[in-house]
Amino acid sequence: MIHRKDRKKARITDVLYVPNMKSNLISIGQLLQRYTMKMEAQAMNVFDYKNMLILKAPLSKQRTFRININVIEDQCFLSDNQGEN
């Protein structure tokens, strides 16, 4: 759960996220599987199923999209493959 710029809440699900890291990567491919995305005028916009804007990120000089997300609540699942060869 995140706060949008208009202070309303939005939920981003099923993407990789590591809490407490200085920076995290969110895969554009993973976002595309669940959300509508529009890339125009050197920016990326991500919309939810109600067509409400969730994220807006400008294209940086390094050709990445940098966003600051105000995380309200995070939920992560632990993966354990110790028994696998």
Phi, psi and omega per residue, in radians:
M1 nan 2.316 -3.138
I2 -2.267 2.848 2.977
H3 -1.673 2.265 3.007
R4 -1.406 3.019 3.125
K5 -1.065 -0.538 3.116
D6 -1.431 0.168 3.094
R7 1.258 0.049 3.025
K8 -1.360 2.778 -3.112
K9 -1.583 2.574 3.034
A10 -2.456 2.644 -3.131
R11 -2.007 2.264 3.033
I12 -1.953 2.136 -3.067
T13 -2.159 2.804 3.022
D14 1.019 0.689 3.008
V15 -2.229 2.739 3.126
L16 -1.287 2.332 3.140
Y17 -2.643 2.327 3.119
V18 -2.061 1.894 -3.124
P19 -1.131 2.692 3.076
N20 1.215 0.125 3.017
M21 -1.483 2.629 3.106
K22 -1.095 -0.707 3.106
S23 -2.408 2.526 3.078
N24 -2.179 2.740 3.068
L25 -1.905 2.314 2.997
I26 -1.960 2.182 -3.087
S27 -1.264 2.232 3.068
I28 -1.082 -0.669 3.102
G29 -1.050 -0.728 3.111
Q30 -1.179 -0.691 3.088
L31 -1.094 -0.694 -3.127
L32 -1.094 -0.494 -3.129
Q33 -1.237 -0.368 -3.040
R34 -2.158 -0.314 -3.002
Y35 -2.295 2.848 3.025
T36 -1.578 2.326 3.141
M37 -2.191 2.482 3.059
K38 -2.272 2.267 3.088
M39 -2.030 2.052 -3.119
E40 -2.725 2.679 3.069
A41 0.835 0.808 3.078
Q42 1.097 0.541 3.122
A43 -2.545 2.720 3.073
M44 -2.001 2.281 3.084
N45 -2.072 2.355 3.136
V46 -2.069 2.261 -3.084
F47 -2.094 2.574 3.083
D48 -1.464 -3.053 -3.085
Y49 -1.161 -0.321 3.078
K50 -1.600 0.132 -3.106
N51 1.145 0.488 3.057
M52 -1.598 2.354 -3.137
L53 -1.142 2.193 3.094
I54 -1.762 -0.844 -3.097
L55 -2.341 2.542 2.997
K56 -2.400 2.167 -3.066
A57 -2.363 2.251 3.073
P58 -1.336 2.682 3.058
L59 -1.356 2.204 -3.119
S60 -1.489 3.024 3.092
K61 -1.109 -0.452 3.126
Q62 -1.519 0.167 3.135
R63 1.072 0.665 3.009
T64 -2.139 2.863 3.103
F65 -1.868 2.007 -3.106
R66 -1.831 2.216 3.112
I67 -2.292 2.614 2.989
N68 -1.860 2.078 -3.105
I69 -1.896 2.259 3.050
N70 -1.592 1.676 -3.089
V71 -1.379 2.192 3.097
I72 -1.585 -0.746 -3.060
E73 -2.575 2.333 3.048
D74 -2.170 2.662 3.128
Q75 -2.471 2.124 -3.117
C76 -2.199 2.655 3.123
F77 -1.969 2.432 -3.126
L78 -1.483 2.362 3.057
S79 -1.933 2.271 -3.120
D80 -2.292 1.985 -3.139
N81 -2.049 0.578 -3.112
Q82 -1.110 -0.559 -3.105
G83 -1.447 -0.077 -3.106
E84 -1.602 2.603 3.092
N85 -1.773 nan nan
